[in-house]
Amino acid sequence: MTNARAVVAASYGGPDQLEVREVEVPAPGPGEVTIEVRAAGMNPVDYKLFSGDRGADPGALPLPVGLEVAGVLSALGPDTEIASGAGAVGDEVVAFRVSGGYSSALTVPAADVFAKPSTLDFAEAANLLLVGGTAADMLRVVPPREGTTVVVHGASGAVGVSLLQQLAPLGVRAIGTASPANFGVVSRFGGEPVAHGEGLEQRLRDLAPEGFDAAYDCVGTDEAVDVSLALVDPRRLVTIAAAGRAAEEGFEAVGASRPDSAPFRASIRADLLRLASEGKLVVPVARTFPLDAAAAALAFLAEGHPGGKLALIP
């Protein structure tokens, strides 16, 4: 048993409910490993889980926070290998999906731990798998067709950037909506940028008079959904942020409410790490924060325009 510093939600609510506490890290048993965390990935779901919007169980408090980390193995349980094979103290690894990633150390199931690609630093690696799995899930549900044109709404955001990279080798022309300030991000990852806002549908039609085969919505705005439904068959639209409208209007949505999403995202982790190791999947990181600044970092993330991924550095 060792001790670590960890961020927990002392109550349900906003980021101001977060506290840094000393916690016990149990020694790993069979099938478990302990990771010395070098970076914790940050995602909007982190604050949604303690917001109370998804229900509140006072008996579960304090809630651990954080689902993905990168770090170094500090201990392995008896007869234990990590998911990518073998593993030894000192090895650099990534882990997803875990509980309580906002910590200086944690013990987790070895089945969720993989060798870290040398192409990524710790902050980048800690932010690879959740957004990468989300993007891959969208492509699973609405598979792109070679030789066609698709639209990606919110193409400069974290999931949008991963989508563009995963679309790039598939022979698909991707047009991505973004603010003009982020056109460079869309272009960097193989998309053709177009400004969102009034007149978007006509701008898209002008760019692709041959029409669009599919739409991938990473923002969930009415504009994104309305324009997509005007351009593509509803069966060729998938969203990660407009589940309510998807249920009402018969298009696809991926996320926690979809039973097949979690198993697929778990199954795709090794493939995403392989792409990263080959330099085909990168993770733009906008800022890093110390563990003590977790509340401020999540408040910044909640504003919706971080300009890239964020990471906590214990």
LINNORQUI-V259366 format. One record per residue. N is the residue number from 1. OMEGA is omega in degrees with one decimal (999 if undefined). Layout:
# LINNORQUI-V259366
n=N omega=OMEGA
n=N omega=OMEGA
This chain:
# LINNORQUI-V259366
n=1 omega=175.1
n=2 omega=178.4
n=3 omega=177.6
n=4 omega=171.8
n=5 omega=-175.5
n=6 omega=175.3
n=7 omega=176.9
n=8 omega=172.3
n=9 omega=-178.0
n=10 omega=179.2
n=11 omega=175.8
n=12 omega=-178.9
n=13 omega=-177.3
n=14 omega=-179.3
n=15 omega=179.8
n=16 omega=177.9
n=17 omega=-177.4
n=18 omega=176.0
n=19 omega=172.2
n=20 omega=-177.2
n=21 omega=170.6
n=22 omega=-178.1
n=23 omega=176.9
n=24 omega=176.2
n=25 omega=-177.4
n=26 omega=173.5
n=27 omega=-177.4
n=28 omega=173.3
n=29 omega=176.8
n=30 omega=-179.9
n=31 omega=-179.8
n=32 omega=173.5
n=33 omega=172.9
n=34 omega=-178.3
n=35 omega=167.1
n=36 omega=-170.7
n=37 omega=175.8
n=38 omega=176.5
n=39 omega=174.9
n=40 omega=176.9
n=41 omega=-177.9
n=42 omega=-177.2
n=43 omega=179.3
n=44 omega=-179.5
n=45 omega=-179.1
n=46 omega=-179.6
n=47 omega=177.1
n=48 omega=-176.9
n=49 omega=177.0
n=50 omega=-179.8
n=51 omega=-174.1
n=52 omega=-179.2
n=53 omega=-179.7
n=54 omega=-177.6
n=55 omega=-176.9
n=56 omega=177.1
n=57 omega=-178.2
n=58 omega=-179.3
n=59 omega=-179.5
n=60 omega=-177.9
n=61 omega=-4.6
n=62 omega=-177.1
n=63 omega=171.4
n=64 omega=-175.3
n=65 omega=174.0
n=66 omega=-173.0
n=67 omega=-177.6
n=68 omega=-176.9
n=69 omega=166.8
n=70 omega=-178.0
n=71 omega=-174.7
n=72 omega=176.9
n=73 omega=176.8
n=74 omega=176.9
n=75 omega=175.3
n=76 omega=175.6
n=77 omega=-179.1
n=78 omega=175.2
n=79 omega=-174.4
n=80 omega=170.4
n=81 omega=174.3
n=82 omega=-172.3
n=83 omega=-179.6
n=84 omega=176.7
n=85 omega=176.9
n=86 omega=-176.4
n=87 omega=-179.9
n=88 omega=177.3
n=89 omega=-178.3
n=90 omega=178.9
n=91 omega=175.6
n=92 omega=-173.0
n=93 omega=168.1
n=94 omega=179.5
n=95 omega=176.4
n=96 omega=11.0
n=97 omega=-179.0
n=98 omega=175.7
n=99 omega=177.6
n=100 omega=-178.5
n=101 omega=177.8
n=102 omega=-173.3
n=103 omega=176.6
n=104 omega=176.3
n=105 omega=175.9
n=106 omega=176.3
n=107 omega=-171.2
n=108 omega=174.0
n=109 omega=-180.0
n=110 omega=-180.0
n=111 omega=179.8
n=112 omega=-173.8
n=113 omega=-176.8
n=114 omega=174.4
n=115 omega=179.9
n=116 omega=174.6
n=117 omega=-179.8
n=118 omega=179.7
n=119 omega=-177.2
n=120 omega=171.2
n=121 omega=-174.0
n=122 omega=-179.2
n=123 omega=178.5
n=124 omega=-178.2
n=125 omega=-179.6
n=126 omega=-178.1
n=127 omega=-174.2
n=128 omega=-159.6
n=129 omega=-179.3
n=130 omega=-178.6
n=131 omega=178.4
n=132 omega=177.8
n=133 omega=177.6
n=134 omega=178.9
n=135 omega=179.2
n=136 omega=178.2
n=137 omega=176.9
n=138 omega=-179.5
n=139 omega=174.8
n=140 omega=-174.2
n=141 omega=174.6
n=142 omega=-176.0
n=143 omega=177.2
n=144 omega=179.7
n=145 omega=-177.5
n=146 omega=177.4
n=147 omega=-179.1
n=148 omega=177.8
n=149 omega=178.3
n=150 omega=174.0
n=151 omega=176.2
n=152 omega=178.2
n=153 omega=-175.9
n=154 omega=-171.6
n=155 omega=-180.0
n=156 omega=176.4
n=157 omega=-172.9
n=158 omega=179.4
n=159 omega=178.2
n=160 omega=179.1
n=161 omega=177.5
n=162 omega=176.8
n=163 omega=-179.2
n=164 omega=-179.2
n=165 omega=179.7
n=166 omega=175.6
n=167 omega=-170.1
n=168 omega=-177.4
n=169 omega=-171.2
n=170 omega=178.3
n=171 omega=-177.9
n=172 omega=173.2
n=173 omega=-177.1
n=174 omega=173.9
n=175 omega=-172.4
n=176 omega=176.9
n=177 omega=-179.9
n=178 omega=169.6
n=179 omega=-179.7
n=180 omega=179.6
n=181 omega=-177.1
n=182 omega=179.0
n=183 omega=-179.1
n=184 omega=178.1
n=185 omega=-179.6
n=186 omega=-179.5
n=187 omega=-178.1
n=188 omega=-175.4
n=189 omega=169.2
n=190 omega=178.7
n=191 omega=174.3
n=192 omega=-172.8
n=193 omega=172.9
n=194 omega=-177.1
n=195 omega=171.5
n=196 omega=-178.1
n=197 omega=-175.2
n=198 omega=-179.8
n=199 omega=-175.7
n=200 omega=-177.5
n=201 omega=-178.5
n=202 omega=177.2
n=203 omega=178.9
n=204 omega=178.5
n=205 omega=179.1
n=206 omega=-179.7
n=207 omega=-176.2
n=208 omega=-179.4
n=209 omega=177.7
n=210 omega=177.8
n=211 omega=-177.8
n=212 omega=179.4
n=213 omega=-175.7
n=214 omega=177.2
n=215 omega=-179.6
n=216 omega=-174.1
n=217 omega=179.6
n=218 omega=-175.7
n=219 omega=175.6
n=220 omega=178.6
n=221 omega=175.7
n=222 omega=178.7
n=223 omega=-178.3
n=224 omega=-178.9
n=225 omega=-177.4
n=226 omega=-179.5
n=227 omega=179.4
n=228 omega=-179.4
n=229 omega=176.9
n=230 omega=-173.5
n=231 omega=-173.2
n=232 omega=171.0
n=233 omega=-179.1
n=234 omega=179.5
n=235 omega=-180.0
n=236 omega=176.1
n=237 omega=175.3
n=238 omega=-178.4
n=239 omega=170.4
n=240 omega=-170.1
n=241 omega=179.9
n=242 omega=-175.6
n=243 omega=-179.8
n=244 omega=179.4
n=245 omega=177.6
n=246 omega=179.4
n=247 omega=-178.2
n=248 omega=-168.2
n=249 omega=168.3
n=250 omega=172.1
n=251 omega=-170.3
n=252 omega=172.8
n=253 omega=175.2
n=254 omega=-179.2
n=255 omega=-173.1
n=256 omega=-177.3
n=257 omega=-178.5
n=258 omega=-172.3
n=259 omega=-175.8
n=260 omega=-177.5
n=261 omega=-175.9
n=262 omega=178.0
n=263 omega=179.1
n=264 omega=-178.1
n=265 omega=175.2
n=266 omega=-175.9
n=267 omega=-173.5
n=268 omega=-172.9
n=269 omega=-178.0
n=270 omega=179.3
n=271 omega=179.2
n=272 omega=178.6
n=273 omega=176.6
n=274 omega=177.8
n=275 omega=178.8
n=276 omega=-179.3
n=277 omega=178.1
n=278 omega=-179.9
n=279 omega=-176.6
n=280 omega=179.6
n=281 omega=-179.9
n=282 omega=-175.6
n=283 omega=177.0
n=284 omega=178.1
n=285 omega=-177.6
n=286 omega=-175.6
n=287 omega=169.5
n=288 omega=-176.8
n=289 omega=171.3
n=290 omega=-178.2
n=291 omega=-178.3
n=292 omega=-179.0
n=293 omega=-176.8
n=294 omega=-178.7
n=295 omega=178.6
n=296 omega=179.6
n=297 omega=178.7
n=298 omega=175.5
n=299 omega=176.7
n=300 omega=178.2
n=301 omega=-177.8
n=302 omega=177.0
n=303 omega=171.2
n=304 omega=-178.9
n=305 omega=-177.0
n=306 omega=179.9
n=307 omega=-178.2
n=308 omega=-179.3
n=309 omega=176.6
n=310 omega=177.6
n=311 omega=171.1
n=312 omega=-178.6
n=313 omega=179.6
n=314 omega=999
